[in-house]
Amino acid sequence: MWTLQAQGKQRTVRTVSTLKAVPTLSHMAIVALMKAGTCKFLISQNTDGLHRKSGVPPDKIAELHGNAFLEICEKCGRQYMRDFPVRSGAGGVNDHFTGRYCPVCGGRLMDSIINFGEPLPQNVIRKAFEEASKADMCLVLGSSLTVSPASSIPEQVAKQGGKLVICNLQITPLDNLCTVRVFSKSDDFMSAVMKHLNMEIPEWRLHRRLIVGNKITNEKYTIYLKGVDIDGTPVSFIKTAEVSLFGRPYRLPEEPLQLSFKLPTVEDKELKAHIKLEFMGHYEEPPFEFDHTFSLDAPGEQLYHLEYNPYMREWRIVDEQSEINAMTISELKQKLSAMHVDYSGAIEKQDLKNLLQKSTEQKRSAATSP
């Protein structure tokens, strides 16, 4: 869109709603390359959020022009991911206030979209150039490379001695710096690349992470549900929830999704609940139901990793510990390296597993704490 605006043109093709858009073959090929440790970082000019939705970790992407589903507190800087476009537009195109407020500090929440002509966030562009300075190769997919300063990033890689590969359907100002130049659609090119590397392109799945917890304050017992991203960033993806306790259902119609009641006097120190989640339905997600046991003795939290197959319209709970156990030593080291964790002291495979589990929990806890 920025390229069209820079050229004074209007969009002429019909587009799919970003709410219902599915990550493409190229999106998923990038995810596979990242998991293999081949692709170290991603710089995106898109605002559709599909790279994040495809599975690219938040700390491995610089979204130069923002994300239509991300809002940021102008006071404390906390981020909130939504399952709906956050821009209000009530005050015009340059009004970034979404109409919501930060539940932690009360500051105004602002959309993260960068309008044409507005400066890019310094922390984002700085990170992009920092990663480019370490790159031995830059792959450009689908960009015309006519919008600055984004176009300067692959140019920097080429001029510092790295290889520059450009794949799109039109000429670019950087074609003369290319090591490899391909005129092709991104999906066709990435399909050929992955075939040459003998790597499988995974089928897309929608991943949701849900924290179910409880707290006790002055004999008041509160249970709560909250969505989070892989790094702990709050995510709003639940439309409504229903929690069945003491033989009756309690509907939680909006965030914060919580229910408070007087601490029951019972011999059993466990409280069994049945939880039903209703989603926004952008991918025709059916409700998901599961049982959860709360402790009446102490506060606690449990993370549920939910995976949705949009082609079968089925949910399942992912056992993250089992996934860690199934990793090879090489995969464990790659994962720890991606998280910037020093694993030099981990000698055995079990040491690597324990370190990964501990680091994941610490990272999530740090991101969710006030």
Sequence and secondary structure as in RCSB ss.txt:
>XXXX:A:sequence
MWTLQAQGKQRTVRTVSTLKAVPTLSHMAIVALMKAGTCKFLISQNTDGLHRKSGVPPDKIAELHGNAFLEICEK
CGRQYMRDFPVRSGAGGVNDHFTGRYCPVCGGRLMDSIINFGEPLPQNVIRKAFEEASKADMCLVLGSSLTVSPA
SSIPEQVAKQGGKLVICNLQITPLDNLCTVRVFSKSDDFMSAVMKHLNMEIPEWRLHRRLIVGNKITNEKYTIYL
KGVDIDGTPVSFIKTAEVSLFGRPYRLPEEPLQLSFKLPTVEDKELKAHIKLEFMGHYEEPPFEFDHTFSLDAPG
EQLYHLEYNPYMREWRIVDEQSEINAMTISELKQKLSAMHVDYSGAIEKQDLKNLLQKSTEQKRSAATSP
>XXXX:A:secstr
 HHHHHTT    S    TTT    HHHHHHHHHHHTTS   EEE   S HHHHHT  GGGEEETT  TTEEEETT
T  EEEESS     TT TT  EEEEE TTT  EEEE    TTS   HHHHHHHHHHHHT SEEEEES    STTT
THHHHHHHHTT EEEEEESS  TTGGG SEEEES HHHHHHHHHHHTT       EEEEEEEEEEEETTEEEEEE
EEE TTS BEE EEEEEEEETTEEEEE SSSEEEEEE    S  EEEEEEEEEE  TT    EEEEEEEESSS E
EEEEEEEEETTTTEEEEE HHHHHHT  HHHHHHHHHHTT   TT  SHHHHHHHHHHHHHHHHHHHH  
